[in-house]
Amino acid sequence: MKAQLDDYYVFCQVAKFGSMKVASERINLPLSTVSRRIVSLEESLGLQLFVRSKNKLTLSNEGEKYFKSLNEHIEGMLNAVDELNSKPGSITGRVVISTTKVFYFRYIHDAISTLLHDNPGLTVELKNAHSATTLGEDIDIAIVNGPLPESSYIARKLIDVELNFVSTKQFYNENKDNIDSGLFDSVPYIATFSHPSLPVENINTKELVKVNPSSRFIGMDIEMVLKAVSDSLGYAILPYYHSDNHYSSSDLITIFSGYKLKPVSFSILYRSRNLQSVAQRAVIDSILQSFNK
């Protein structure tokens, strides 16, 4: 039986997400149909495209070759069809964004909310990111911080975020000598989304110091970090806009006042235009517009 183009599309989606179940949910096909399409394609090619185990589905060597050769072309063709058929207010599809919760609500929620109101057929899924610097196969757009790795993705800087050192008064008093002496690595640290190696400037000497703090507690999100700091478990490095919100309601104070942290750059990371769906492009444009890019 001759394979249909739809079969290759289904194959690429299963390969992309590493799961027939997830692929069926993303492309709105019954799981049984997805499974049948994959089996039919393998039979028509006379190849085993996937290695199946009890709880895992991975590409075979032949499957890897087919996926690498076909996926970009199939995605490009489908995106072109979407663009030809698109009309104002009719953007449809699902877009997955990786970002921290704090950054999302602070900077891009309003833009995404407006886009969703204007396009009832559009779905946006958020995935919590802690220190992401790349895109996974299941991520369409990522808000990343810090230096960017070399890659084929497109990155555009959105904003520089100022950071400061914070702790409770109790923690400062217990560690006063080390803090006043600038011994960052000798004081318990509560990890945040920030990179573990941070350039810090001595305000008086202008000397740059690399800080590699010893993490005592690593929180899943910034609320956990704030709770740990409030419990005097350590100090943290927080964005000014976030820590300022908590000074009035707690005893958080700024420490290491003789030093200045270099701002952290936040960027939007996405695939090249020919690999973007109309929905992805609309979300990217909305985010960029919210920063007047």
Secondary structure, 3 states (H helix, E strand, C coil): CCCCHHHHHHHHHHHHHCCHHHHHHHCCCCHHHHHHHHHHHHHHHCCCCEEECCCCEEECHHHHHHHHHHHHHHHHHHHHHHHHHCCCCCCCEEEEEEECHHHHHHHHHHHHHHHHHHCCCEEEEEEECCCCCCCCCCCCEEEEECCCCCCCCEEEEEEEECEEEEEEHHHHHHCHHHHHCCCHHHCCEEECCCCCCEEEEECCCCCEEEECCCEEEECCCHHHHHHHHHCCCCEEEEEHHHHHHHHCCCCEEECCCCEEECCEEEEEEECCHHHCCHHHHHHHHHHHHHCCC
